[in-house]
Amino acid sequence: MKPKSNKNQLGFTLIELMITVAILGIIASVALPSYFEHVKRTARSEAITALLDIANKQEQYFADNRQYATTLDQLGWETKTENGYYELSLSVDNNVGRAFFSATAKAIAGPPKKDTDCTRLILDDRGIQRYTGSATTSAECWGR
């Protein structure tokens, strides 16, 4: 006796299911690294914005007081960025002949904490943008 053929079969075959899982795996393997890189760059832009604002306020402070501010509080800044991903610090030398400052953003939390390319971003009074980390160029960290 032949088994009855059910032409109105419901559901998926195992092959169809495995093809779907394979396609999803390929898409995920391409999309996830790109997504995480985007998240790191976005968080890094928070530090860059803070450093550029600090440098701008330092120049305004210098124009008004003939010396640079020695604390972030004098510039209206907290010691952390808005989302708390970076710790901000300021190094100042108000020598009579040549005053200078250096502002630093160090990764302390969130996606930047896992970012080994750019662990610190540094901006000085001459506008020189530096970094510490495993990135090969400053442009990788500063988004140029």
C-alpha positions in Angstrom: 0.0 0.0 0.0 1.2 3.5 -0.9 1.1 6.1 1.8 -1.2 9.0 1.1 0.4 12.0 -0.5 -0.4 15.3 1.2 0.0 18.0 -1.4 -1.0 20.7 1.1 2.0 20.2 3.2 2.5 22.9 5.9 5.8 24.1 7.4 9.4 24.1 6.2 11.8 21.3 5.3 15.1 20.9 7.1 17.0 22.1 4.0 15.0 25.3 3.7 15.5 26.0 7.4 19.3 25.4 7.2 19.6 27.7 4.1 17.8 30.4 6.0 20.1 30.0 9.0 23.2 30.1 6.7 22.0 33.3 5.0 21.3 35.0 8.4 24.8 34.0 9.6 26.5 35.5 6.5 24.5 38.7 6.9 25.3 38.9 10.6 29.0 38.3 10.0 29.1 41.2 7.6 26.8 43.7 9.5 28.0 43.3 13.1 31.6 44.4 12.7 30.5 47.4 10.7 27.9 48.3 13.3 30.4 48.1 16.2 32.9 50.2 14.3 30.2 52.8 13.7 29.4 52.8 17.5 33.1 53.3 18.3 33.4 56.2 15.9 30.3 57.8 17.2 31.4 57.6 20.8 34.8 59.0 19.8 33.1 62.0 18.2 31.8 62.9 21.7 35.4 63.2 23.0 36.5 65.2 19.9 33.6 67.6 20.3 34.5 68.1 24.0 38.2 68.7 23.3 37.5 71.2 20.5 35.1 73.1 22.8 37.6 73.1 25.6 40.3 74.5 23.2 37.9 77.2 22.0 37.0 78.2 25.6 40.7 78.2 26.6 41.4 80.7 23.8 38.5 82.9 24.9 39.8 82.7 28.5 43.3 83.6 27.4 42.0 86.6 25.4 40.2 87.8 28.6 42.8 87.0 31.2 46.2 86.8 29.4 46.7 83.3 30.7 45.0 79.9 30.2 42.5 78.4 32.7 44.1 75.8 35.0 40.9 73.8 35.7 38.1 72.5 33.6 35.7 74.1 36.1 36.9 77.6 35.1 35.8 76.7 31.5 32.4 75.4 32.6 33.3 71.7 31.9 32.9 68.6 34.1 35.6 66.0 34.3 33.6 63.6 32.1 32.0 63.9 28.7 28.2 64.0 28.4 27.6 60.2 28.2 30.5 59.5 30.7 32.5 57.5 28.1 35.6 59.7 28.5 37.4 61.4 31.4 38.7 64.9 30.5 41.8 66.5 31.9 43.7 69.7 31.4 47.5 70.3 31.6 48.5 74.0 31.6 51.7 76.0 31.9 51.3 79.7 32.0 54.9 80.7 31.6 55.5 84.4 30.8 57.3 83.7 27.6 55.2 80.9 26.2 52.0 79.7 27.8 50.5 76.4 26.6 47.8 73.9 27.4 46.9 70.3 26.5 43.5 68.8 26.9 43.1 65.0 27.1 40.1 62.7 26.8 40.7 59.2 28.1 38.3 56.3 27.4 36.8 55.0 30.7 33.5 53.4 29.9 31.1 52.0 27.2 32.3 51.3 23.6 35.4 53.5 23.8 36.7 51.4 26.7 37.0 48.4 24.3 38.5 50.6 21.6 42.2 49.8 21.6 42.9 52.0 18.5 42.4 55.3 20.3 42.5 55.0 24.1 43.4 58.7 24.5 42.8 61.8 22.4 44.9 64.8 23.0 44.6 68.4 21.7 47.0 71.2 22.5 47.0 75.0 22.2 48.6 74.8 18.7 45.8 72.6 17.4 47.9 69.5 17.2 45.8 66.4 17.5 47.5 63.4 19.0 46.4 60.0 20.3 47.6 56.9 22.2 46.6 53.5 21.1 47.2 51.0 18.3 45.9 53.1 15.4 48.4 53.7 12.7 47.6 57.4 12.0 46.1 60.3 13.8 43.4 60.6 11.1 41.9 57.2 12.2 41.2 58.6 15.7 40.3 62.2 14.8 38.1 61.3 11.8 39.9 63.2 9.1 
